Amino acid sequence: MPAEIIIREARGDEIALVKRLSVDELPDELNELERPQAEEAKKAFARTMEALLRKEGSEVYVALVGGGPEVAGYVWFGVSDRPFSQMKVGWIYDIQVVPAERGKGVGEALLKHALDVSRRKGFRLAGLMVRANNRVAYSLYEKLGFYPEYVVMSRNEQGPVSTSNS
């Protein structure tokens, strides 16, 4: 039987953990051309994150597994405006599960919680962004009814992008 997953609003000390996890994860989100500037990008992202966390409607929820005290993951929910219509959208800024808790349903529980928050707040649309190569997350989002609307495409003007990790 799977362990119980409890989701609650993040407390002050947990917000610091969420910030660190989110900023530390950033290099994985960068493309090959951005990675050499990862440290500068992390500092800029930390400043942006601070501003967004203070934005009205920004809420962070943490997951605890099996009644344990350790944060197993988090979801950061907020409000965004659609680029063309200015319609307010329930926005999932970030969702992350710590590696030891992956594959146990924590991410799905967090995402469902954020969607419940979005519905309770009266949003007609919920959104998020995902890296095209993050197949695990992408399939979870599709399972819960997300679909692609906009596709951001890039082109390396300096030549082909290497697909190797070396």
Buried (B, 14 or more C-beta within 10 A) or exposed (E): EEBEBBBEEBEEEBBEBBBEBBBEEBBEBBEEEBEEEBEEBBEEBBEEBEEBBEEEBBBBBBBBBEEEEEBBBBBBBBBBEEEEEEEBBBBBBBBBBBEEBBEBBBBBBBBBBBBEBBEEEEBEEBBBEBEEEEEEBBEBBEEEEBEEEEEEEEEEEEEEEEEEEE
